[in-house]
Amino acid sequence: MSNNHRSKASNHRPNTLAAHAGYAPRDYHGFVNPPVVHASTVLFPDTQTMKKAAQPYTYGLRGTPTTQALEQALDAMEGSAGTILVPSGLAAITVPLLAFLGAGDHLLCVDSVYGPTRRFCQQMLQRTGVEVSYFHPSDDIESHMRPNTRVVFLEAPGSNTFEMLDVAAAAQKAHAGGALVMMDNTWATPLYFRPLQHGVDLSIHALTKYPAGHSDVMLGSVSATAQAYPRLREAQMALGVNAAPDDAYQTLRGLRTMPTRVERHGASALALAHWLEGHAMVARVLHPALPSFPGHDLYRRQFSGSTGLFGIVLGGMGDTEAAAFLDALELFGLGYSWGGFESLALQPDLSDRTVAHGPTDGTIIRLQIGLEDVEDLKDDLEKGFAAIARLR
């Protein structure tokens, strides 16, 4: 259903929006949290109402009060005209791409994109006749635009290597060439970056990460401008994907505390990033909020804060040292996700990149900093460094 409703909190600041947007307790007898409405069939009072679909809810797939509450909360935080919910962050990427691309179209995608995004482009989009090419995040995209470019896909910071790009400049060039702009904004969340204010048409999030925040929900969202939303929503319904009410409820519950949690994630990550810059085994720290990072000026110009995900380069080391480091960690779990309460670490695979190949002076370790005490995380990382030392 359409997301035209606006919470009274929509003009408030981010913490207030996260706490209040998207739900009116007085509509449900004063209960603070929305009801979890499980539904497939919705009954109509008469045939006239049924033919005109003249009631707020018509079928479970099209939404319930639970999913609408989360959609409205995200609209308030994103400044968007409409939001759709889908079962995963990857679905939040694939649904809009399918909505706006067809045979003969060209997709221009940043090379430092989330790996599964690239796999979908290579395995599915190209099979349907969509041309796909990639650009380095530092490039001026104008030279990469083609007459048939219909979508430019951005991600900032870059996945695993955290390259920055000028979002507004890229959006301007894309629009000048007649293309729509999509951006994966999962790292920053709408707390620290609102893509639609920088010319982006569709803002994509893996709600699995910081909004849900507890490593137990799979969910994604796409928030769109007034011009892009109708086609996006139409595609979602044609594909038959929506979010389960329990997942929407859990995510809305997590959203209420997200600003407090993300502030802690970000502060702890930055403290560890500064500490790691001085470590003998670390060649570089890949964190946009560090003054030493090559894209720091772009970060400061565009983002209002940083979150808990960054990388380090183990100087002159390879897979053997990376495995020793990771296997020695105790507090840091070895897992693919991030944004939850617990710290995680892994060695990312960049082998599918075409132009943004990443560091050549050592192997990357990606760190997700959770809500543990920083000093305990330092002690745990030292166990990893000690394991490397024992190899020598």
C-alpha positions in Angstrom: 0.0 0.0 0.0 1.0 3.6 -0.5 3.2 5.3 2.1 1.6 8.8 2.1 1.1 9.1 5.8 3.6 11.3 7.7 4.3 11.0 11.4 4.2 14.1 13.5 7.8 13.3 14.3 8.9 13.7 10.7 10.5 17.1 11.2 12.4 16.1 14.3 16.1 15.2 14.6 17.4 11.6 14.0 17.2 10.3 17.6 13.6 11.5 18.0 12.7 10.1 14.6 14.1 6.7 15.4 12.1 6.7 18.7 8.8 7.9 17.4 8.4 7.8 13.6 6.0 5.5 11.8 3.5 4.6 14.5 0.7 6.3 16.4 -0.1 4.5 19.7 -3.4 6.3 20.0 -4.5 4.4 16.8 -4.1 1.1 18.8 -5.6 1.9 22.2 -2.4 3.5 23.5 -0.1 0.5 23.2 3.5 1.8 22.7 4.5 -0.8 20.1 2.5 -1.7 17.0 0.5 -5.0 16.8 2.1 -7.9 14.9 -0.6 -8.5 12.2 -0.3 -11.9 10.6 -2.5 -11.9 7.5 -3.0 -13.3 4.1 -6.8 -12.9 3.5 -8.4 -9.6 4.1 -12.2 -9.4 4.0 -14.2 -6.6 2.3 -17.5 -5.3 3.5 -19.1 -5.3 0.0 -18.3 -5.8 -3.7 -18.1 -2.1 -4.4 -15.3 -1.7 -1.9 -13.6 -4.8 -3.2 -13.7 -3.7 -6.9 -12.3 -0.2 -6.0 -9.8 -1.6 -3.4 -11.3 1.2 -1.3 -9.8 0.2 2.1 -6.3 0.5 3.5 -5.4 -3.2 3.3 -6.5 -5.6 0.6 -4.2 -8.7 0.9 -1.4 -9.7 3.2 1.2 -9.5 0.4 0.5 -5.8 -0.1 1.2 -4.9 3.5 -0.2 -4.9 7.0 -0.3 -2.3 9.8 3.0 -3.9 11.1 4.9 -3.5 7.8 3.5 -0.1 7.2 4.7 1.2 10.6 8.3 0.3 9.6 7.9 1.7 6.1 6.6 5.0 7.5 9.4 5.2 10.1 12.0 4.7 7.3 10.4 7.3 5.2 10.6 9.8 8.0 14.3 9.0 8.5 15.2 8.9 4.8 13.1 11.8 3.7 11.6 9.6 1.1 8.2 9.4 -0.6 7.8 5.7 -0.2 9.6 2.6 1.1 9.3 -1.1 0.3 10.3 -3.9 2.6 11.8 -7.2 1.3 13.1 -10.4 2.9 16.8 -9.5 2.8 19.4 -6.8 2.1 20.2 -8.6 -1.2 16.6 -8.5 -2.2 16.6 -4.8 -1.6 19.3 -4.6 -4.3 17.8 -7.0 -6.8 14.2 -5.7 -6.7 15.0 -2.1 -7.8 17.5 -3.3 -10.4 14.8 -5.6 -11.9 12.3 -2.7 -11.6 14.2 -0.2 -13.7 16.3 -2.4 -16.1 15.4 -4.4 -19.1 16.9 -6.0 -22.2 19.2 -3.6 -24.1 19.7 -1.3 -21.1 23.1 -0.6 -19.5 23.9 -0.6 -15.8 26.9 1.3 -14.6 28.1 0.0 -11.2 30.8 1.1 -8.8 33.5 -1.6 -8.8 33.8 -1.7 -5.0 30.2 -2.9 -4.7 28.9 -5.6 -2.3 30.0 -9.0 -3.7 26.5 -10.5 -4.0 25.4 -7.4 -6.0 28.0 -8.2 -8.6 27.0 -11.8 -8.7 23.4 -10.9 -9.4 24.5 -8.5 -12.1 26.7 -11.1 -13.7 24.5 -14.2 -13.3 21.0 -12.8 -13.7 20.9 -9.3 -15.2 23.3 -10.1 -18.1 21.3 -13.3 -18.8 18.2 -11.0 -19.4 20.1 -8.8 -21.9 21.3 -6.0 -19.6 24.8 -4.7 -20.2 26.9 -4.2 -17.1 30.1 -2.3 -16.6 32.1 -1.1 -13.6 33.9 2.1 -12.7 36.5 2.9 -10.0 35.0 5.0 -7.2 37.5 7.8 -7.9 36.4 8.1 -11.6 34.3 10.8 -13.1 31.4 8.6 -14.3 30.7 10.9 -17.3 33.2 9.0 -19.4 31.5 5.7 -18.5 28.0 6.7 -19.4 26.5 5.2 -22.6 23.4 6.3 -24.5 21.5 3.3 -23.1 22.7 3.7 -19.4 19.5 3.5 -17.4 20.8 3.0 -13.9 24.0 4.0 -12.0 24.5 2.0 -8.9 26.6 3.4 -6.0 27.9 2.2 -2.7 29.8 4.4 -0.2 32.0 3.6 1.5 33.1 0.7 -0.8 32.4 -2.8 0.4 35.4 -4.2 2.3 37.9 -1.6 1.1 35.9 1.5 2.1 36.7 3.8 -0.9 34.8 7.0 -0.9 33.1 8.6 -3.9 31.4 12.0 -4.5 27.7 10.9 -4.4 26.2 14.3 -5.5 28.6 14.6 -8.4 27.9 11.1 -9.6 24.2 11.6 -9.3 24.3 14.8 -11.3 26.3 13.2 -14.1 23.9 10.2 -14.1 20.8 12.3 -14.3 22.4 14.4 -17.1 22.7 11.2 -19.0 19.2 10.1 -18.4 20.0 7.5 -15.7 18.4 6.7 -12.4 20.7 6.5 -9.3 20.6 3.8 -6.7 22.8 3.6 -3.6 23.5 1.0 -1.0 23.7 3.1 2.1 23.9 0.2 4.7 27.2 1.3 6.2 26.1 4.9 7.2 22.4 4.3 7.8 20.1 7.3 7.4 21.5 8.6 10.7 24.8 9.6 9.1 23.9 10.0 5.4 20.6 10.6 3.6 21.2 9.7 -0.1 18.1 11.4 -1.5 19.4 14.7 -0.2 22.4 14.2 -2.5 20.5 13.4 -5.7 20.1 9.7 -5.3 16.7 8.3 -6.4 16.6 5.1 -4.4 18.3 4.4 -1.1 19.0 0.8 -0.2 19.5 -0.8 3.2 20.2 -4.2 4.6 18.0 -3.7 7.7 19.6 -7.0 8.8 22.5 -4.8 10.0 22.2 -1.8 12.3 18.4 -1.2 12.2 17.6 -4.8 13.4 20.9 -4.9 15.3 20.7 -8.2 17.0 21.9 -10.8 14.4 18.6 -12.6 14.2 16.6 -10.8 11.4 16.9 -10.9 7.7 15.3 -7.8 6.1 15.9 -5.1 3.5 14.4 -1.8 2.4 14.4 0.5 -0.5 13.3 4.1 0.0 12.5 6.2 -3.1 11.7 9.6 -4.4 8.1 10.4 -5.4 9.0 9.9 -9.1 10.7 6.5 -8.5 8.4 5.0 -5.9 5.4 3.9 -8.0 7.5 1.8 -10.4 9.4 0.3 -7.5 6.3 -0.7 -5.7 4.7 -2.1 -8.8 7.8 -4.3 -9.4 7.7 -5.5 -5.8 4.1 -6.6 -6.2 4.8 -8.2 -9.6 7.6 -10.2 -8.1 5.5 -11.1 -5.0 8.0 -10.3 -2.3 7.3 -8.5 1.0 8.5 -8.7 4.5 7.1 -11.0 7.2 5.3 -9.1 10.0 7.5 -10.6 12.7 10.7 -9.4 11.0 9.2 -6.0 10.5 8.2 -5.8 14.1 11.7 -6.8 15.3 13.3 -4.3 13.0 11.1 -1.5 14.1 11.9 -2.4 17.7 15.6 -2.3 16.9 15.2 1.0 15.1 14.1 2.7 18.3 17.6 2.1 19.9 19.7 2.3 16.7 21.1 5.8 17.3 22.4 4.9 20.7 23.8 1.6 19.5 25.4 3.0 16.3 27.0 5.8 18.3 28.7 3.2 20.5 29.7 1.0 17.5 31.2 4.1 15.8 33.1 5.4 18.8 34.6 2.0 19.6 35.5 1.4 16.0 37.2 4.7 15.7 39.2 4.2 19.0 40.4 0.9 17.7 41.2 2.3 14.3 43.5 4.9 15.8 45.1 2.3 18.0 45.7 -0.1 15.1 47.3 2.7 13.0 50.2 2.5 15.4 50.6 -1.3 15.4 53.8 -2.7 13.8 52.0 -5.4 11.9 49.4 -3.1 10.3 50.4 -1.4 7.1 47.2 0.7 6.8 43.8 1.1 8.4 40.9 1.4 6.0 38.5 3.7 7.9 37.0 6.8 6.1 36.9 8.8 9.4 40.7 8.6 9.8 42.5 11.7 8.5 45.1 9.4 7.0 42.5 7.7 4.8 42.7 8.8 1.1 39.0 9.6 0.9 38.7 11.4 4.3 37.9 14.8 2.8 35.0 13.3 0.8 33.8 11.5 4.0 33.8 14.7 6.0 32.0 16.6 3.3 29.2 14.1 3.0 28.8 12.0 6.1 27.9 13.2 9.6 29.4 10.2 11.4 30.9 6.7 11.1 29.7 3.3 12.1 31.4 0.1 13.3 32.8 -1.5 10.1 36.3 -0.9 8.8 39.4 -2.8 7.6 43.1 -3.2 8.3 45.9 -4.3 6.0 48.3 -6.8 7.5 51.6 -5.5 6.0 53.3 -7.9 3.7 51.2 -10.8 4.8 49.0 -13.4 3.0 46.5 -16.1 3.6 48.5 -18.0 6.1 49.0 -15.1 8.4 45.4 -14.0 8.0 44.2 -17.5 9.0 46.4 -17.5 12.0 45.2 -14.1 13.1 41.5 -14.9 12.7 41.7 -18.4 14.3 43.3 -16.9 17.4 40.5 -14.5 18.1 38.1 -15.3 20.9 35.7 -12.3 21.3 35.7 -11.6 17.5 33.5 -14.2 15.8 34.3 -15.5 12.3 31.2 -14.5 10.4 29.9 -12.8 7.3 27.4 -10.3 8.6 27.9 -7.1 10.6 25.8 -4.5 12.5 24.9 -6.8 15.4 25.9 -6.4 19.0 28.9 -8.8 18.7 32.3 -8.1 17.1 33.2 -10.1 13.9 36.2 -10.5 11.7 37.0 -12.1 8.3 39.3 -12.0 5.3 37.3 -10.6 2.4 37.7 -11.9 -1.2 38.3 -9.2 -3.8 39.1 -11.5 -6.7 36.1 -10.5 -8.7 37.0 -6.8 -8.9 37.9 -5.4 -12.3 39.4 -1.9 -11.6 39.3 -1.2 -7.8 41.5 -4.1 -6.8 42.2 -2.8 -3.3 45.5 -2.8 -1.3 48.6 -4.6 -2.7 50.8 -4.2 0.3 49.2 -7.0 2.4 46.0 -8.9 3.1 42.8 -7.2 4.4 41.1 -8.2 7.6 37.6 -6.7 7.9 36.5 -5.9 11.4 32.9 -5.4 12.7 33.1 -3.7 16.1 30.3 -4.6 18.4 29.2 -3.3 21.8 32.0 -4.9 23.9 34.5 -2.9 25.9 37.2 -1.5 23.7 40.0 -2.7 26.0 38.8 -6.2 25.8 38.7 -6.1 22.0 42.2 -4.7 22.0 43.3 -7.7 24.1 41.6 -10.1 21.7 43.2 -8.5 18.6 46.6 -8.8 20.3 46.0 -12.6 20.5 45.7 -12.5 16.7 48.9 -10.5 16.3 50.7 -12.9 18.7 49.6 -15.8 16.6 51.2 -14.2 13.5 54.4 -13.6 15.5 54.6 -17.3 16.4 54.7 -18.2 12.6 57.9 -16.2 12.2 
